[in-house]
Amino acid sequence: MSLRVSVCTPAHNEEGNVVELAQRVDAVMTPLCGDNWEHIIVDDGSSDRTAELVREQAQHRPGTLRLLQHEVNQGERAAWKTAFDAAEGEVVVMIAADLQSHPEDIPRALDVVWKEGYDVGTCARTDRKDGLFFWAATRVLTTFMRLAFDVTANDASSSFFAARGDLLKNLPLLHNDHRYILAVLRRRGASIKEVGVSHSARTAGATHYSRWKVLKAVPEITRFTARLWRGEFDLPATQVQEAPGSGVR
């Protein structure tokens, strides 16, 4: 029998955050789901104590906290795919390890799926704490996603969301396709609703994002768009379910 929820977290050199993350996720999810959920942390080839600390936390949370490891750093996209493929939950929640997004907001995303009947509840970061450059880059991407892919979100680059688990299986993610996950989910027929959530500055560890990565997004999104329009992300017809709505509300 499948689990009710899988919370998925990619982590690379996050020893300053993973213990608090595991504790806060557990404090939110156990009252909601009892033991019918899991937290998958994918250690993406960390050179610090990330995996060791997660392993220690898992001893206190047997059956819910799972550690998956990449021997070498493969990048966030690979960590997402590893988590999605391993997830057993009917609903999958993605949340970063840096604690800029708050685990306490997970129920808000889940309610969009559980109570309102949407396929995806995506979280828009309000009052962002990571600088004007990244805010502006998000606005550009959000505008493009709206025009090209019918994703009318206010924060299209958010990596904090809840989605039906079947929509995230067998995704042919390459390069940095994970950045455009809402476009992939729309292509797969998902109905999406956005909710506003809190956002904090990073207090431990170092960001994995840079201005250079943002500038590389132009050729990257061109390749992604071509693949999307060729139907490479489409669900088989037998898996497409009638969505309760369309677009992002």
C-alpha positions as CSV (number, residue, x, y, z in Angstrom):
1,M,0.0,0.0,0.0
2,S,1.3,3.4,-0.9
3,L,2.1,6.1,1.7
4,R,0.0,9.2,2.0
5,V,2.8,11.7,1.5
6,S,6.5,11.7,0.5
7,V,8.4,14.8,1.5
8,C,11.5,15.1,-0.8
9,T,14.6,17.1,-0.1
10,P,17.8,17.4,-2.2
11,A,20.8,18.3,-0.1
12,H,24.4,19.1,-1.0
13,N,26.8,20.3,1.8
14,E,23.9,21.2,4.1
15,E,25.3,19.9,7.5
16,G,24.2,23.2,9.1
17,N,20.6,22.7,8.1
18,V,19.6,19.0,7.8
19,V,19.1,18.2,11.5
20,E,16.8,21.2,12.0
21,L,15.1,20.4,8.7
22,A,14.4,16.7,9.7
23,Q,13.1,17.8,13.1
24,R,10.8,20.5,11.8
25,V,9.4,18.3,8.9
26,D,8.7,15.5,11.5
27,A,7.0,18.0,13.8
28,V,4.7,19.0,10.9
29,M,4.0,15.7,9.3
30,T,3.6,13.2,12.1
31,P,0.5,15.0,13.5
32,L,-1.0,15.1,10.0
33,C,-0.2,11.5,8.8
34,G,0.9,9.5,11.8
35,D,3.5,7.0,10.4
36,N,1.9,7.0,6.9
37,W,4.4,9.3,5.3
38,E,8.1,9.5,4.5
39,H,10.9,12.1,4.3
40,I,13.4,11.3,1.6
41,I,16.7,13.3,1.8
42,V,18.9,12.8,-1.2
43,D,22.6,13.6,-0.3
44,D,24.0,14.7,-3.6
45,G,27.7,13.8,-3.1
46,S,28.3,16.1,-0.1
47,S,31.8,16.6,1.1
48,D,30.7,17.5,4.6
49,R,28.7,15.6,7.3
50,T,25.3,15.9,5.6
51,A,24.9,12.2,5.1
52,E,26.2,11.3,8.5
53,L,23.8,13.7,10.2
54,V,20.8,12.5,8.2
55,R,21.7,8.9,9.1
56,E,21.8,9.8,12.8
57,Q,18.4,11.5,12.5
58,A,17.0,8.4,10.7
59,Q,17.8,6.3,13.7
60,H,15.4,8.4,15.7
61,R,12.8,8.3,13.0
62,P,12.8,4.7,11.6
63,G,10.3,4.1,8.9
64,T,9.8,7.8,8.0
65,L,13.2,9.4,7.3
66,R,15.1,7.8,4.4
67,L,18.6,8.7,3.2
68,L,19.5,8.2,-0.5
69,Q,23.0,9.0,-1.7
70,H,24.8,10.0,-4.8
71,E,28.5,9.0,-4.6
72,V,29.5,12.1,-6.5
73,N,27.7,15.4,-6.9
74,Q,25.3,15.2,-9.9
75,G,23.4,18.4,-9.4
76,E,20.0,19.3,-8.1
77,R,18.1,17.9,-11.2
78,A,19.6,14.5,-10.5
79,A,18.7,14.7,-6.8
80,W,15.1,15.6,-7.7
81,K,14.8,12.6,-10.1
82,T,16.2,10.2,-7.6
83,A,13.7,11.4,-5.0
84,F,10.7,11.3,-7.4
85,D,11.6,7.8,-8.6
86,A,11.9,6.5,-5.0
87,A,8.9,8.3,-3.5
88,E,6.0,6.0,-2.5
89,G,3.6,8.8,-1.5
90,E,0.3,9.5,-3.2
91,V,1.3,13.1,-2.9
92,V,4.9,14.3,-3.1
93,V,6.1,17.5,-1.5
94,M,9.4,19.1,-2.6
95,I,11.2,21.4,-0.2
96,A,14.8,22.6,-0.2
97,A,17.2,21.8,2.6
98,D,18.3,25.4,3.2
99,L,15.3,26.3,5.4
100,Q,14.6,29.4,3.4
101,S,11.2,27.8,2.8
102,H,9.5,26.8,6.0
103,P,8.4,23.2,6.7
104,E,5.5,24.7,8.7
105,D,4.0,25.8,5.4
106,I,3.8,22.2,4.0
107,P,0.1,21.8,5.1
108,R,-0.8,24.8,3.0
109,A,0.5,23.1,-0.1
110,L,-1.1,19.8,0.8
111,D,-4.5,21.3,1.4
112,V,-4.6,22.6,-2.2
113,V,-4.4,18.9,-3.3
114,W,-6.3,17.2,-0.4
115,K,-9.1,19.7,0.2
116,E,-9.4,21.7,-2.9
117,G,-8.9,18.9,-5.4
118,Y,-6.0,20.4,-7.5
119,D,-3.2,18.2,-8.8
120,V,-0.5,20.6,-7.7
121,G,-0.2,23.2,-4.9
122,T,2.8,25.4,-5.6
123,C,4.2,27.9,-3.1
124,A,4.9,31.5,-4.0
125,R,7.7,33.1,-1.9
126,T,6.4,36.4,-0.4
127,D,8.9,39.0,0.7
128,R,11.9,37.1,-0.7
129,K,15.1,37.3,1.2
130,D,17.7,36.4,-1.5
131,G,18.3,39.7,-3.2
132,L,17.1,41.9,-6.1
133,F,19.0,40.1,-8.8
134,F,17.3,36.7,-8.1
135,W,13.9,38.4,-7.6
136,A,14.3,40.1,-11.1
137,A,15.4,36.8,-12.7
138,T,12.3,35.1,-11.2
139,R,10.1,37.8,-12.7
140,V,11.6,37.3,-16.2
141,L,11.2,33.5,-15.9
142,T,7.6,33.8,-14.6
143,T,6.6,36.0,-17.5
144,F,8.1,33.6,-20.0
145,M,6.4,30.6,-18.4
146,R,3.1,32.4,-18.5
147,L,3.4,33.3,-22.2
148,A,5.0,30.1,-23.4
149,F,3.5,27.4,-21.2
150,D,0.3,28.7,-19.7
151,V,1.7,28.7,-16.2
152,T,0.2,31.8,-14.7
153,A,2.0,31.6,-11.4
154,N,3.5,34.6,-9.6
155,D,6.6,32.6,-8.6
156,A,7.3,30.1,-11.4
157,S,10.8,29.2,-10.2
158,S,9.6,28.1,-6.7
159,S,10.9,24.6,-5.8
160,F,8.4,24.2,-2.9
161,F,5.3,22.4,-4.0
162,A,3.0,19.5,-3.5
163,A,1.9,17.3,-6.4
164,R,0.2,14.1,-7.2
165,G,2.9,11.4,-7.1
166,D,1.9,9.8,-10.4
167,L,2.6,13.1,-12.2
168,L,6.3,13.0,-11.1
169,K,7.1,9.4,-12.2
170,N,9.3,8.6,-15.2
171,L,10.2,12.2,-15.9
172,P,13.0,12.5,-18.5
173,L,14.8,15.3,-16.7
174,L,18.0,16.5,-18.2
175,H,20.3,19.5,-17.5
176,N,18.3,21.8,-15.3
177,D,14.8,20.8,-16.4
178,H,13.7,20.8,-12.7
179,R,13.7,24.6,-12.8
180,Y,10.7,24.4,-15.2
181,I,8.7,21.8,-13.3
182,L,5.5,23.7,-13.4
183,A,5.6,23.8,-17.2
184,V,6.2,20.0,-17.2
185,L,3.3,19.5,-14.9
186,R,1.0,21.7,-17.0
187,R,2.0,19.7,-20.0
188,R,1.0,16.6,-18.2
189,G,-2.5,18.0,-17.7
190,A,-2.1,19.1,-14.1
191,S,-4.4,21.7,-12.5
192,I,-2.3,24.0,-10.4
193,K,-3.1,26.5,-7.6
194,E,-0.6,28.8,-6.0
195,V,-0.5,29.8,-2.3
196,G,1.7,32.4,-0.7
197,V,4.2,31.3,1.9
198,S,6.9,32.8,4.1
199,H,10.6,33.0,3.0
200,S,13.7,33.5,5.1
201,A,17.3,34.3,4.5
202,R,19.8,31.4,4.6
203,T,21.5,31.3,8.0
204,A,23.8,28.3,7.5
205,G,25.7,26.9,4.5
206,A,26.3,28.5,1.2
207,T,23.9,29.1,-1.7
208,H,24.2,26.8,-4.7
209,Y,22.8,29.5,-7.0
210,S,24.9,32.1,-8.8
211,R,24.4,34.8,-11.4
212,W,26.2,32.7,-13.9
213,K,23.7,30.0,-13.6
214,V,20.9,32.5,-14.2
215,L,22.6,33.8,-17.3
216,K,23.0,30.3,-18.7
217,A,19.2,29.9,-18.5
218,V,18.6,31.5,-21.9
219,P,20.1,28.6,-24.1
220,E,18.9,26.1,-21.4
221,I,15.3,27.1,-21.6
222,T,15.4,27.1,-25.4
223,R,16.4,23.5,-25.4
224,F,13.8,22.7,-22.7
225,T,11.1,24.4,-24.7
226,A,11.9,22.3,-27.8
227,R,11.8,19.1,-25.9
228,L,8.5,20.1,-24.2
229,W,6.8,20.9,-27.5
230,R,8.1,17.6,-29.0
231,G,6.1,15.9,-26.3
232,E,9.0,14.3,-24.4
233,F,7.4,15.0,-21.1
234,D,3.9,13.9,-22.0
235,L,2.0,11.3,-19.9
236,P,0.8,8.2,-21.7
237,A,-2.9,8.7,-22.6
238,T,-3.9,5.9,-20.1
239,Q,-2.4,8.0,-17.2
240,V,-4.1,11.3,-18.0
241,Q,-6.9,12.0,-15.6
242,E,-9.5,14.7,-16.0
243,A,-8.2,17.7,-14.0
244,P,-10.5,19.6,-11.7
245,G,-9.4,23.0,-13.1
246,S,-6.8,24.5,-15.4
247,G,-4.0,26.9,-15.1
248,V,-2.9,28.4,-11.9
249,R,-5.4,30.2,-9.6
